[in-house]
């Protein structure tokens, strides 16, 4: 007899609220909703594996058609509700700083 408690949830015959709508093609998915004023953000990652940013000139990019703004390390907003890592529980904990990271290194 298999007493694995996880098997019960895998093989359970539970009703899914949206199951019938999905299999009949009537369900609405998030990509189908287009609210007015919807904007998109795109992260652009570096193509250089190991390097340092010395300066950024974003003026031409800001003038490109459809660009509302460019958010980067010098103007990115604080993350609401962000709490720094609790180093009392883990002294090696590191904060995720995202776009706030800017390290200038001198190699000479």
N, CA, C and O atoms as CSV, one atom per row, in Angstrom:
chain,resi,resn,atom,element,x,y,z
A,1,UNK,N,N,0.841,-1.187,0.000
A,1,UNK,CA,C,0.000,0.000,0.000
A,1,UNK,C,C,0.882,1.244,0.000
A,1,UNK,O,O,1.805,1.362,0.805
A,2,UNK,N,N,0.590,2.161,-0.904
A,2,UNK,CA,C,1.363,3.397,-1.015
A,2,UNK,C,C,0.787,4.434,-0.060
A,2,UNK,O,O,-0.370,4.835,-0.189
A,3,UNK,N,N,1.597,4.862,0.894
A,3,UNK,CA,C,1.117,5.834,1.876
A,3,UNK,C,C,1.687,7.229,1.608
A,3,UNK,O,O,1.646,8.098,2.479
A,4,UNK,N,N,2.210,7.434,0.417
A,4,UNK,CA,C,2.771,8.737,0.071
A,4,UNK,C,C,1.653,9.772,0.024
A,4,UNK,O,O,0.736,9.660,-0.789
A,5,UNK,N,N,1.725,10.773,0.887
A,5,UNK,CA,C,0.657,11.773,0.989
A,5,UNK,C,C,0.554,12.649,-0.262
A,5,UNK,O,O,-0.488,13.258,-0.502
A,6,UNK,N,N,1.627,12.720,-1.064
A,6,UNK,CA,C,1.588,13.561,-2.252
A,6,UNK,C,C,0.794,12.924,-3.393
A,6,UNK,O,O,0.268,13.634,-4.250
A,7,UNK,N,N,0.704,11.616,-3.410
A,7,UNK,CA,C,-0.055,10.945,-4.462
A,7,UNK,C,C,-1.526,11.346,-4.429
A,7,UNK,O,O,-2.169,11.420,-5.476
A,8,UNK,N,N,-2.058,11.602,-3.253
A,8,UNK,CA,C,-3.465,11.983,-3.140
A,8,UNK,C,C,-3.751,13.281,-3.895
A,8,UNK,O,O,-4.786,13.403,-4.551
A,9,UNK,N,N,-2.847,14.240,-3.805
A,9,UNK,CA,C,-3.105,15.508,-4.475
A,9,UNK,C,C,-2.866,15.419,-5.982
A,9,UNK,O,O,-3.523,16.126,-6.746
A,10,UNK,N,N,-1.955,14.579,-6.418
A,10,UNK,CA,C,-1.665,14.449,-7.847
A,10,UNK,C,C,-2.830,13.787,-8.580
A,10,UNK,O,O,-3.195,14.205,-9.679
A,11,UNK,N,N,-3.410,12.754,-7.973
A,11,UNK,CA,C,-4.448,11.992,-8.644
A,11,UNK,C,C,-5.862,12.382,-8.212
A,11,UNK,O,O,-6.830,11.729,-8.599
A,12,UNK,N,N,-5.982,13.436,-7.417
A,12,UNK,CA,C,-7.299,13.850,-6.945
A,12,UNK,C,C,-8.149,14.357,-8.103
A,12,UNK,O,O,-7.631,14.967,-9.039
A,13,UNK,N,N,-9.434,14.109,-8.042
A,13,UNK,CA,C,-10.368,14.522,-9.090
A,13,UNK,C,C,-11.064,15.805,-8.653
A,13,UNK,O,O,-12.275,15.827,-8.434
A,14,UNK,N,N,-10.278,16.876,-8.528
A,14,UNK,CA,C,-10.823,18.154,-8.088
A,14,UNK,C,C,-11.336,18.952,-9.286
A,14,UNK,O,O,-10.778,18.882,-10.381
A,15,UNK,N,N,-12.405,19.709,-9.060
A,15,UNK,CA,C,-12.927,20.577,-10.110
A,15,UNK,C,C,-12.046,21.816,-10.217
A,15,UNK,O,O,-11.619,22.377,-9.207
A,16,UNK,N,N,-11.781,22.230,-11.437
A,16,UNK,CA,C,-11.035,23.459,-11.677
A,16,UNK,C,C,-12.029,24.517,-12.114
A,16,UNK,O,O,-12.847,24.281,-13.003
A,17,UNK,N,N,-11.959,25.667,-11.498
A,17,UNK,CA,C,-12.901,26.742,-11.769
A,17,UNK,C,C,-12.877,27.133,-13.242
A,17,UNK,O,O,-13.928,27.362,-13.840
A,18,UNK,N,N,-11.689,27.209,-13.825
A,18,UNK,CA,C,-11.562,27.651,-15.205
A,18,UNK,C,C,-11.360,26.508,-16.194
A,18,UNK,O,O,-11.134,26.753,-17.379
A,19,UNK,N,N,-11.436,25.281,-15.731
A,19,UNK,CA,C,-11.160,24.125,-16.576
A,19,UNK,C,C,-12.033,24.034,-17.810
A,19,UNK,O,O,-11.516,23.880,-18.916
A,20,UNK,N,N,-13.334,24.126,-17.651
A,20,UNK,CA,C,-14.255,24.014,-18.786
A,20,UNK,C,C,-14.049,25.147,-19.778
A,20,UNK,O,O,-14.050,24.924,-20.989
A,21,UNK,N,N,-13.872,26.361,-19.272
A,21,UNK,CA,C,-13.658,27.510,-20.159
A,21,UNK,C,C,-12.365,27.349,-20.963
A,21,UNK,O,O,-12.319,27.729,-22.133
A,22,UNK,N,N,-11.316,26.792,-20.353
A,22,UNK,CA,C,-10.044,26.620,-21.059
A,22,UNK,C,C,-10.148,25.569,-22.155
A,22,UNK,O,O,-9.683,25.793,-23.272
A,23,UNK,N,N,-10.749,24.432,-21.850
A,23,UNK,CA,C,-10.791,23.365,-22.855
A,23,UNK,C,C,-11.784,23.647,-23.971
A,23,UNK,O,O,-11.700,23.030,-25.033
A,24,UNK,N,N,-12.711,24.556,-23.760
A,24,UNK,CA,C,-13.665,24.903,-24.819
A,24,UNK,C,C,-13.257,26.164,-25.569
A,24,UNK,O,O,-13.939,26.579,-26.506
A,25,UNK,N,N,-12.140,26.778,-25.159
A,25,UNK,CA,C,-11.659,27.970,-25.865
A,25,UNK,C,C,-12.350,29.251,-25.464
A,25,UNK,O,O,-12.176,30.268,-26.136
A,26,UNK,N,N,-13.121,29.244,-24.407
A,26,UNK,CA,C,-13.861,30.436,-23.979
A,26,UNK,C,C,-13.122,31.242,-22.915
A,26,UNK,O,O,-13.537,32.356,-22.596
A,27,UNK,N,N,-12.050,30.710,-22.367
A,27,UNK,CA,C,-11.327,31.389,-21.291
A,27,UNK,C,C,-10.573,32.600,-21.816
A,27,UNK,O,O,-10.059,32.580,-22.934
A,28,UNK,N,N,-10.506,33.647,-21.016
A,28,UNK,CA,C,-9.719,34.836,-21.338
A,28,UNK,C,C,-8.381,34.728,-20.606
A,28,UNK,O,O,-8.341,34.454,-19.406
A,29,UNK,N,N,-7.314,34.940,-21.321
A,29,UNK,CA,C,-5.987,34.894,-20.728
A,29,UNK,C,C,-5.451,36.315,-20.592
A,29,UNK,O,O,-5.925,37.222,-21.276
A,30,UNK,N,N,-4.479,36.515,-19.726
A,30,UNK,CA,C,-4.002,37.867,-19.421
A,30,UNK,C,C,-3.484,38.597,-20.656
A,30,UNK,O,O,-3.618,39.818,-20.739
A,31,UNK,N,N,-2.904,37.895,-21.605
A,31,UNK,CA,C,-2.382,38.542,-22.811
A,31,UNK,C,C,-3.491,39.104,-23.695
A,31,UNK,O,O,-3.222,39.917,-24.580
A,32,UNK,N,N,-4.722,38.685,-23.468
A,32,UNK,CA,C,-5.842,39.152,-24.289
A,32,UNK,C,C,-6.419,40.485,-23.810
A,32,UNK,O,O,-7.207,41.104,-24.525
A,33,UNK,N,N,-6.043,40.929,-22.625
A,33,UNK,CA,C,-6.542,42.188,-22.083
A,33,UNK,C,C,-5.579,43.306,-22.437
A,33,UNK,O,O,-4.380,43.194,-22.181
A,34,UNK,N,N,-6.084,44.376,-23.018
A,34,UNK,CA,C,-5.259,45.519,-23.410
A,34,UNK,C,C,-5.835,46.794,-22.786
A,34,UNK,O,O,-6.606,47.504,-23.432
A,35,UNK,N,N,-5.467,47.089,-21.538
A,35,UNK,CA,C,-5.973,48.306,-20.903
A,35,UNK,C,C,-5.453,49.562,-21.615
A,35,UNK,O,O,-4.368,49.550,-22.197
A,36,UNK,N,N,-6.225,50.622,-21.563
A,36,UNK,CA,C,-5.809,51.895,-22.164
A,36,UNK,C,C,-4.555,52.406,-21.471
A,36,UNK,O,O,-4.440,52.332,-20.248
A,37,UNK,N,N,-3.626,52.919,-22.246
A,37,UNK,CA,C,-2.400,53.483,-21.681
A,37,UNK,C,C,-1.369,52.448,-21.275
A,37,UNK,O,O,-0.414,52.776,-20.570
A,38,UNK,N,N,-1.537,51.219,-21.701
A,38,UNK,CA,C,-0.608,50.151,-21.345
A,38,UNK,C,C,0.773,50.434,-21.933
A,38,UNK,O,O,0.894,50.746,-23.118
A,39,UNK,N,N,1.794,50.328,-21.120
A,39,UNK,CA,C,3.166,50.500,-21.595
A,39,UNK,C,C,3.961,49.245,-21.272
A,39,UNK,O,O,3.575,48.459,-20.407
A,40,UNK,N,N,5.066,49.065,-21.969
A,40,UNK,CA,C,5.913,47.891,-21.785
A,40,UNK,C,C,7.298,48.339,-21.362
A,40,UNK,O,O,7.780,49.393,-21.776
A,41,UNK,N,N,7.924,47.531,-20.538
A,41,UNK,CA,C,9.302,47.776,-20.151
A,41,UNK,C,C,10.169,46.655,-20.678
A,41,UNK,O,O,9.741,45.502,-20.730
A,42,UNK,N,N,11.384,46.989,-21.069
A,42,UNK,CA,C,12.307,46.004,-21.600
A,42,UNK,C,C,13.639,46.163,-20.893
A,42,UNK,O,O,14.207,47.254,-20.860
A,43,UNK,N,N,14.144,45.057,-20.321
A,43,UNK,CA,C,15.480,45.070,-19.741
A,43,UNK,C,C,16.480,44.804,-20.848
A,43,UNK,O,O,16.311,43.872,-21.634
A,44,UNK,N,N,17.504,45.605,-20.911
A,44,UNK,CA,C,18.568,45.384,-21.878
A,44,UNK,C,C,19.803,44.990,-21.089
A,44,UNK,O,O,20.292,45.751,-20.253
A,45,UNK,N,N,20.293,43.812,-21.358
A,45,UNK,CA,C,21.455,43.302,-20.630
A,45,UNK,C,C,22.734,43.555,-21.419
A,45,UNK,O,O,22.711,43.732,-22.637
A,46,UNK,N,N,23.806,43.568,-20.721
A,46,UNK,CA,C,25.108,43.785,-21.329
A,46,UNK,C,C,25.475,42.613,-22.240
A,46,UNK,O,O,25.137,41.462,-21.964
A,47,UNK,N,N,26.156,42.924,-23.304
A,47,UNK,CA,C,26.676,41.885,-24.186
A,47,UNK,C,C,28.139,41.585,-23.863
A,47,UNK,O,O,28.771,40.751,-24.511
A,48,UNK,N,N,28.659,42.267,-22.867
A,48,UNK,CA,C,30.041,42.058,-22.432
A,48,UNK,C,C,30.006,41.332,-21.098
A,48,UNK,O,O,29.428,41.824,-20.129
A,49,UNK,N,N,30.626,40.163,-21.054
A,49,UNK,CA,C,30.549,39.320,-19.861
A,49,UNK,C,C,31.221,39.949,-18.647
A,49,UNK,O,O,30.700,39.856,-17.536
A,50,UNK,N,N,32.361,40.580,-18.844
A,50,UNK,CA,C,33.073,41.163,-17.712
A,50,UNK,C,C,33.561,42.542,-18.133
A,50,UNK,O,O,34.434,42.672,-18.992
A,51,UNK,N,N,32.993,43.552,-17.524
A,51,UNK,CA,C,33.372,44.904,-17.892
A,51,UNK,C,C,32.835,45.889,-16.885
A,51,UNK,O,O,32.193,45.500,-15.909
A,52,UNK,N,N,33.085,47.136,-17.106
A,52,UNK,CA,C,32.617,48.194,-16.220
A,52,UNK,C,C,32.061,49.340,-17.057
A,52,UNK,O,O,32.589,49.659,-18.123
A,53,UNK,N,N,31.005,49.946,-16.572
A,53,UNK,CA,C,30.406,51.102,-17.250
A,53,UNK,C,C,31.154,52.341,-16.793
A,53,UNK,O,O,31.234,52.623,-15.598
A,54,UNK,N,N,31.701,53.080,-17.750
A,54,UNK,CA,C,32.397,54.314,-17.416
A,54,UNK,C,C,31.468,55.506,-17.545
A,54,UNK,O,O,31.547,56.446,-16.754
A,55,UNK,N,N,30.587,55.474,-18.538
A,55,UNK,CA,C,29.611,56.541,-18.717
A,55,UNK,C,C,28.488,56.036,-19.604
A,55,UNK,O,O,28.647,55.054,-20.330
A,56,UNK,N,N,27.351,56.716,-19.538
A,56,UNK,CA,C,26.209,56.369,-20.367
A,56,UNK,C,C,25.657,57.640,-20.990
A,56,UNK,O,O,25.381,58.615,-20.292
A,57,UNK,N,N,25.498,57.622,-22.296
A,57,UNK,CA,C,24.862,58.729,-23.002
A,57,UNK,C,C,23.544,58.190,-23.548
A,57,UNK,O,O,23.529,57.456,-24.536
A,58,UNK,N,N,22.453,58.553,-22.908
A,58,UNK,CA,C,21.142,58.006,-23.277
A,58,UNK,C,C,20.266,59.017,-24.005
A,58,UNK,O,O,19.089,58.749,-24.250
A,59,UNK,N,N,20.816,60.164,-24.352
A,59,UNK,CA,C,20.001,61.223,-24.961
A,59,UNK,C,C,19.382,60.802,-26.295
A,59,UNK,O,O,18.198,61.053,-26.524
A,60,UNK,N,N,20.154,60.168,-27.175
A,60,UNK,CA,C,19.602,59.725,-28.465
A,60,UNK,C,C,18.543,58.649,-28.264
A,60,UNK,O,O,17.523,58.638,-28.954
A,61,UNK,N,N,18.784,57.752,-27.326
A,61,UNK,CA,C,17.827,56.677,-27.059
A,61,UNK,C,C,16.511,57.241,-26.528
A,61,UNK,O,O,15.443,56.727,-26.859
A,62,UNK,N,N,16.574,58.283,-25.714
A,62,UNK,CA,C,15.348,58.903,-25.184
A,62,UNK,C,C,14.514,59.563,-26.271
A,62,UNK,O,O,13.305,59.728,-26.111
A,63,UNK,N,N,15.149,59.941,-27.374
A,63,UNK,CA,C,14.444,60.597,-28.476
A,63,UNK,C,C,13.843,59.600,-29.463
A,63,UNK,O,O,13.127,60.002,-30.380
A,64,UNK,N,N,14.119,58.321,-29.294
A,64,UNK,CA,C,13.618,57.305,-30.230
A,64,UNK,C,C,12.095,57.243,-30.167
A,64,UNK,O,O,11.515,57.451,-29.101
A,65,UNK,N,N,11.437,56.958,-31.295
A,65,UNK,CA,C,9.977,56.894,-31.319
A,65,UNK,C,C,9.428,55.859,-30.334
A,65,UNK,O,O,9.891,54.719,-30.289
A,66,UNK,N,N,8.444,56.272,-29.555
A,66,UNK,CA,C,7.784,55.367,-28.623
A,66,UNK,C,C,8.428,55.254,-27.259
A,66,UNK,O,O,7.845,54.652,-26.357
A,67,UNK,N,N,9.610,55.814,-27.080
A,67,UNK,CA,C,10.298,55.728,-25.787
A,67,UNK,C,C,9.725,56.786,-24.851
A,67,UNK,O,O,9.738,57.975,-25.167
A,68,UNK,N,N,9.222,56.350,-23.700
A,68,UNK,CA,C,8.688,57.277,-22.702
A,68,UNK,C,C,9.779,57.745,-21.755
A,68,UNK,O,O,9.850,58.924,-21.408
A,69,UNK,N,N,10.625,56.819,-21.341
A,69,UNK,CA,C,11.721,57.139,-20.432
A,69,UNK,C,C,12.696,55.975,-20.412
A,69,UNK,O,O,12.368,54.875,-20.858
A,70,UNK,N,N,13.865,56.210,-19.905
A,70,UNK,CA,C,14.867,55.164,-19.720
A,70,UNK,C,C,15.219,55.156,-18.244
A,70,UNK,O,O,15.690,56.149,-17.689
A,71,UNK,N,N,14.984,54.028,-17.635
A,71,UNK,CA,C,15.281,53.880,-16.210
A,71,UNK,C,C,16.595,53.122,-16.092
A,71,UNK,O,O,16.734,52.018,-16.619
A,72,UNK,N,N,17.533,53.706,-15.416
A,72,UNK,CA,C,18.840,53.079,-15.231
A,72,UNK,C,C,19.351,53.413,-13.840
A,72,UNK,O,O,18.635,54.032,-13.054
A,73,UNK,N,N,20.565,53.019,-13.525
A,73,UNK,CA,C,21.047,53.091,-12.153
A,73,UNK,C,C,21.028,54.485,-11.543
A,73,UNK,O,O,20.952,54.602,-10.320
A,74,UNK,N,N,21.094,55.536,-12.335
A,74,UNK,CA,C,21.115,56.885,-11.776
A,74,UNK,C,C,19.731,57.460,-11.469
A,74,UNK,O,O,19.613,58.411,-10.696
A,75,UNK,N,N,18.669,56.879,-12.080
A,75,UNK,CA,C,17.347,57.468,-11.853
A,75,UNK,C,C,16.278,56.448,-11.451
A,75,UNK,O,O,15.093,56.781,-11.427
A,76,UNK,N,N,16.674,55.220,-11.137
A,76,UNK,CA,C,15.652,54.217,-10.829
A,76,UNK,C,C,15.031,54.492,-9.451
A,76,UNK,O,O,15.727,54.883,-8.515
A,77,UNK,N,N,13.717,54.282,-9.344
A,77,UNK,CA,C,13.027,54.550,-8.081
A,77,UNK,C,C,13.307,53.465,-7.040
A,77,UNK,O,O,13.744,52.360,-7.363
A,78,UNK,N,N,13.046,53.810,-5.811
A,78,UNK,CA,C,13.165,52.824,-4.735
A,78,UNK,C,C,12.059,51.781,-4.916
A,78,UNK,O,O,10.985,52.091,-5.429
A,79,UNK,N,N,12.324,50.566,-4.499
A,79,UNK,CA,C,11.334,49.497,-4.596
A,79,UNK,C,C,10.435,49.570,-3.368
A,79,UNK,O,O,10.926,49.448,-2.245
A,80,UNK,N,N,9.118,49.767,-3.553
A,80,UNK,CA,C,8.216,49.859,-2.397
A,80,UNK,C,C,8.223,48.558,-1.599
A,80,UNK,O,O,8.143,47.471,-2.170
A,81,UNK,N,N,8.318,48.674,-0.300
A,81,UNK,CA,C,8.272,47.509,0.564
A,81,UNK,C,C,9.567,46.734,0.654
A,81,UNK,O,O,9.617,45.711,1.337
A,82,UNK,N,N,10.629,47.193,-0.019
A,82,UNK,CA,C,11.911,46.484,0.046
A,82,UNK,C,C,12.478,46.560,1.449
A,82,UNK,O,O,12.550,47.633,2.049
A,83,UNK,N,N,12.876,45.413,1.961
A,83,UNK,CA,C,13.494,45.359,3.287
A,83,UNK,C,C,14.885,44.758,3.137
A,83,UNK,O,O,15.035,43.693,2.538
A,84,UNK,N,N,15.890,45.416,3.665
A,84,UNK,CA,C,17.251,44.875,3.584
A,84,UNK,C,C,17.337,43.498,4.243
A,84,UNK,O,O,16.528,43.163,5.109
A,85,UNK,N,N,18.311,42.719,3.830
A,85,UNK,CA,C,18.496,41.370,4.370
A,85,UNK,C,C,18.786,41.424,5.864
A,85,UNK,O,O,19.465,42.333,6.340
A,86,UNK,N,N,18.267,40.449,6.596
A,86,UNK,CA,C,18.483,40.352,8.039
A,86,UNK,C,C,19.790,39.606,8.291
A,86,UNK,O,O,19.837,38.378,8.216
A,87,UNK,N,N,20.835,40.346,8.585
A,87,UNK,CA,C,22.152,39.736,8.782
A,87,UNK,C,C,22.313,39.097,10.155
A,87,UNK,O,O,23.325,38.443,10.409
A,88,UNK,N,N,21.341,39.270,11.047
A,88,UNK,CA,C,21.419,38.584,12.336
A,88,UNK,C,C,21.119,37.095,12.152
A,88,UNK,O,O,21.636,36.260,12.894
A,89,UNK,N,N,20.285,36.765,11.165
A,89,UNK,CA,C,19.971,35.359,10.879
A,89,UNK,C,C,21.017,34.736,9.966
A,89,UNK,O,O,21.346,33.558,10.104
A,90,UNK,N,N,21.536,35.525,9.038
A,90,UNK,CA,C,22.536,35.030,8.107
A,90,UNK,C,C,23.548,36.142,7.846
A,90,UNK,O,O,23.257,37.080,7.104
A,91,UNK,N,N,24.738,36.046,8.452
A,91,UNK,CA,C,25.724,37.115,8.296
A,91,UNK,C,C,26.215,37.273,6.853
A,91,UNK,O,O,26.767,38.316,6.502
A,92,UNK,N,N,26.022,36.259,6.024
A,92,UNK,CA,C,26.467,36.328,4.630
A,92,UNK,C,C,25.362,36.789,3.681
A,92,UNK,O,O,25.553,36.789,2.464
A,93,UNK,N,N,24.208,37.181,4.225
A,93,UNK,CA,C,23.087,37.600,3.384
A,93,UNK,C,C,23.466,38.850,2.592
A,93,UNK,O,O,24.190,39.722,3.072
A,94,UNK,N,N,22.950,38.906,1.361
A,94,UNK,CA,C,23.234,40.059,0.509
A,94,UNK,C,C,21.918,40.665,0.045
A,94,UNK,O,O,20.968,39.947,-0.264
A,95,UNK,N,N,21.871,41.977,0.001
A,95,UNK,CA,C,20.680,42.668,-0.491
A,95,UNK,C,C,20.665,42.614,-2.013
A,95,UNK,O,O,21.706,42.739,-2.658
A,96,UNK,N,N,19.474,42.425,-2.582
A,96,UNK,CA,C,19.332,42.545,-4.029
A,96,UNK,C,C,19.113,44.019,-4.322
A,96,UNK,O,O,18.115,44.604,-3.902
A,97,UNK,N,N,20.032,44.602,-5.030
A,97,UNK,CA,C,19.937,46.032,-5.304
A,97,UNK,C,C,19.502,46.332,-6.730
A,97,UNK,O,O,19.230,47.485,-7.062
A,98,UNK,N,N,19.435,45.321,-7.568
A,98,UNK,CA,C,18.940,45.511,-8.929
A,98,UNK,C,C,19.670,46.595,-9.678
A,98,UNK,O,O,20.888,46.524,-9.845
A,99,UNK,N,N,18.948,47.595,-10.131
A,99,UNK,CA,C,19.537,48.660,-10.930
A,99,UNK,C,C,20.401,49.617,-10.118
A,99,UNK,O,O,21.106,50.448,-10.689
A,100,UNK,N,N,20.353,49.511,-8.810
A,100,UNK,CA,C,21.136,50.420,-7.973
A,100,UNK,C,C,22.624,50.045,-7.942
A,100,UNK,O,O,23.444,50.799,-7.419
A,101,UNK,N,N,22.960,48.905,-8.490
A,101,UNK,CA,C,24.355,48.464,-8.455
A,101,UNK,C,C,25.173,49.275,-9.442
A,101,UNK,O,O,24.862,49.312,-10.632
A,102,UNK,N,N,26.187,49.905,-8.962
A,102,UNK,CA,C,27.125,50.595,-9.834
A,102,UNK,C,C,28.481,50.517,-9.175
A,102,UNK,O,O,28.730,51.160,-8.155
A,103,UNK,N,N,29.344,49.736,-9.757
A,103,UNK,CA,C,30.676,49.559,-9.211
A,103,UNK,C,C,31.680,50.100,-10.223
A,103,UNK,O,O,31.725,49.657,-11.371
A,104,UNK,N,N,32.468,51.045,-9.788
A,104,UNK,CA,C,33.516,51.559,-10.665
A,104,UNK,C,C,34.834,51.038,-10.136
A,104,UNK,O,O,35.210,51.294,-8.992
A,105,UNK,N,N,35.525,50.307,-10.982
A,105,UNK,CA,C,36.775,49.710,-10.544
A,105,UNK,C,C,37.936,50.334,-11.294
A,105,UNK,O,O,37.831,50.707,-12.462
A,106,UNK,N,N,39.030,50.433,-10.590
A,106,UNK,CA,C,40.238,50.945,-11.209
A,106,UNK,C,C,41.223,49.798,-11.316
A,106,UNK,O,O,41.592,49.210,-10.299
A,107,UNK,N,N,41.652,49.471,-12.504
A,107,UNK,CA,C,42.515,48.322,-12.683
A,107,UNK,C,C,43.965,48.668,-12.949
A,107,UNK,O,O,44.684,47.850,-13.523
A,108,UNK,N,N,44.422,49.836,-12.558
A,108,UNK,CA,C,45.801,50.215,-12.894
A,108,UNK,C,C,46.545,50.558,-11.710
A,108,UNK,O,O,47.723,50.901,-11.798
